[in-house]
Amino acid sequence: MQLSFANAMSGHNQLRIIGGSHRRRIIRFPTSDGMRPTGNRIRETLFNWLEPHIAGTNCLDLFAGSGALGFESLSRGARAATLLETNKSVAMNLRDNAAKLGFTNARVIQSEARQWLISEVASDPFDVAFIDPPFAGNLLYDCCANLSDSQKLAEDAKVYLEHDQEIDSTKLPSGWSEIKNNCAGRVHFGLYLVPGAP
């Protein structure tokens, strides 16, 4: 098992943080079913959108995988990030990478995202949330509903969504409004405002 995990970490299973204090630092991650790290081009676009808002925020990455979005947020000045990952080996890798990068303000939780949203009580509301589940699971809209119901979002929170189809705003929780949207290949992504969340 150790050998196969090490082999899975080789080759193309790495990416670089694009901007901020840890710019160009490498994140290595194992292969895992359904993992689909947000590509450089999409991340660059997303964090250009978030640039006026990211500093000092508390961020939630519901499907952390490689950690690209959570770690990029911390590099760009977020005060804290919670990264959820259901796979034990991937969660361990996230903790290792957070330690190597010196991100003491990164909290990694091994949990299924929807279950965590339903059961966990958040004392510190999230200003930014990332929802980019595996495409095969059709989890996007259920997770949006769970997040909206959870009361874990701060007022005027920003929520990033990533999907393999055009995002259907009629399936999003009431009150969510689109700030920006774009697509790259088969990936559709957008940033949404959740006003008056608490």
C-alpha positions in Angstrom: 0.0 0.0 0.0 2.8 2.4 0.8 4.5 1.7 -2.5 1.4 2.3 -4.5 0.6 5.5 -2.6 4.1 6.8 -3.3 3.8 5.9 -7.0 0.4 7.7 -7.1 2.2 10.9 -5.8 4.7 10.9 -8.7 4.4 12.3 -12.2 1.7 14.8 -12.9 0.1 14.7 -9.4 1.3 18.1 -8.4 0.4 21.7 -8.9 1.7 25.1 -7.9 0.2 27.8 -5.8 -0.4 30.7 -8.2 -0.2 33.8 -6.0 0.4 35.4 -2.6 2.9 34.5 0.1 3.4 30.9 -1.1 3.5 31.7 -4.9 5.2 28.9 -6.9 5.2 26.5 -3.9 4.4 22.9 -5.1 1.5 20.8 -3.7 1.8 17.1 -4.3 -1.3 14.9 -4.0 -2.2 11.2 -4.4 -4.5 9.8 -7.1 -8.1 9.2 -5.8 -11.4 8.4 -7.4 -13.3 11.5 -8.4 -10.4 13.9 -7.5 -10.3 16.7 -10.0 -8.0 19.5 -8.9 -9.2 22.9 -10.1 -6.9 23.8 -13.0 -4.5 26.7 -13.1 -6.5 28.8 -15.6 -9.7 28.4 -13.6 -8.0 29.1 -10.3 -6.4 32.2 -11.7 -9.8 33.5 -12.9 -11.5 32.6 -9.6 -8.9 34.4 -7.4 -8.9 37.4 -9.7 -12.6 37.6 -8.9 -12.0 37.1 -5.2 -8.9 39.4 -5.0 -10.8 42.3 -3.4 -12.5 40.0 -0.8 -10.1 37.2 0.2 -7.8 38.9 2.7 -8.9 38.2 6.3 -11.6 35.7 5.4 -12.6 32.4 6.9 -12.8 29.9 4.0 -14.5 26.5 3.7 -13.4 23.9 1.0 -16.0 21.2 1.0 -14.3 18.8 -1.4 -10.6 19.7 -0.7 -8.9 16.9 -2.7 -5.5 18.4 -3.6 -6.1 21.4 -1.3 -5.6 23.8 -4.2 -8.4 26.2 -3.3 -7.9 26.2 0.4 -4.1 26.6 0.3 -4.4 29.2 -2.5 -6.8 31.2 -0.2 -4.3 31.0 2.7 -1.5 32.1 0.5 -3.5 35.1 -0.6 -4.3 36.3 3.0 -7.3 34.3 4.2 -7.1 34.1 8.0 -8.2 30.5 8.2 -9.4 27.6 6.0 -11.3 24.4 6.8 -10.7 21.6 4.3 -13.0 18.7 4.2 -12.0 15.4 2.6 -13.7 12.0 2.8 -10.7 9.9 1.8 -8.4 9.0 4.7 -5.2 8.9 2.7 -6.0 12.2 0.9 -6.9 13.9 4.2 -3.6 12.7 5.7 -1.8 14.2 2.6 -3.6 17.5 3.1 -2.4 17.7 6.7 1.2 16.9 5.6 1.0 19.6 2.9 -0.4 22.2 5.4 2.5 21.4 7.8 5.1 21.6 5.0 3.7 25.0 3.8 3.5 26.3 7.4 -0.3 26.9 7.2 -1.1 26.5 10.9 -4.4 28.2 10.2 -5.5 25.2 8.0 -7.9 22.7 9.6 -8.3 19.4 7.8 -11.4 17.3 8.6 -12.0 13.8 7.3 -15.7 13.8 6.7 -18.3 13.5 4.0 -19.3 17.1 3.1 -23.1 16.9 3.3 -23.0 15.0 6.6 -20.6 17.5 8.1 -22.8 20.4 7.0 -25.9 18.8 8.6 -24.2 17.8 11.9 -21.4 20.2 12.6 -22.0 23.5 14.5 -19.8 26.3 13.3 -18.8 28.9 15.8 -17.0 31.0 13.2 -19.1 31.7 10.1 -17.4 31.2 6.7 -16.9 34.2 4.4 -16.0 32.2 1.3 -17.0 28.6 0.5 -15.8 26.4 -2.4 -18.1 23.6 -3.7 -16.5 21.6 -6.5 -17.6 17.9 -5.9 -16.8 15.0 -8.2 -18.9 15.3 -11.3 -20.1 11.8 -11.2 -21.9 12.1 -7.9 -24.4 14.9 -8.9 -23.8 16.4 -5.5 -23.6 20.1 -6.4 -27.1 21.3 -5.8 -27.7 19.1 -2.7 -24.5 20.6 -1.2 -25.7 24.1 -1.9 -29.0 23.4 -0.1 -27.2 21.8 2.8 -24.8 24.8 3.1 -27.6 27.3 2.9 -29.6 25.4 5.6 -26.5 25.0 7.9 -26.3 28.7 8.9 -22.5 28.4 8.6 -22.1 31.3 6.2 -21.3 34.9 7.2 -23.4 37.7 5.9 -22.6 38.5 2.2 -20.6 35.3 1.9 -19.2 34.3 -1.5 -19.7 30.8 -2.7 -17.7 29.3 -5.6 -19.4 26.5 -7.7 -17.8 24.1 -10.2 -19.8 21.7 -12.4 -19.6 19.8 -15.7 -22.8 21.4 -16.9 -23.9 25.0 -17.1 -25.0 26.0 -13.5 -28.8 26.2 -13.3 -29.5 29.1 -11.0 -33.1 27.9 -10.5 -31.7 24.9 -8.6 -29.7 27.1 -6.2 -31.0 28.2 -2.8 -33.3 31.2 -2.7 -31.5 34.5 -2.5 -28.2 33.3 -4.1 -27.2 35.7 -6.8 -24.5 35.3 -9.5 -21.5 37.6 -9.3 -19.5 36.0 -12.2 -19.5 32.9 -14.3 -17.3 31.3 -16.9 -16.4 28.0 -18.5 -13.1 26.3 -19.5 -13.6 23.2 -21.6 -16.2 21.0 -20.0 -15.9 22.8 -16.6 -18.5 25.5 -15.8 -17.8 27.7 -12.8 -19.2 30.7 -11.0 -19.1 32.9 -8.0 -22.3 33.6 -6.0 -23.3 36.1 -3.3 -25.3 34.9 -0.3 -26.7 38.0 1.3 -27.9 38.2 4.9 -26.9 34.6 5.5 -27.1 34.5 9.4 
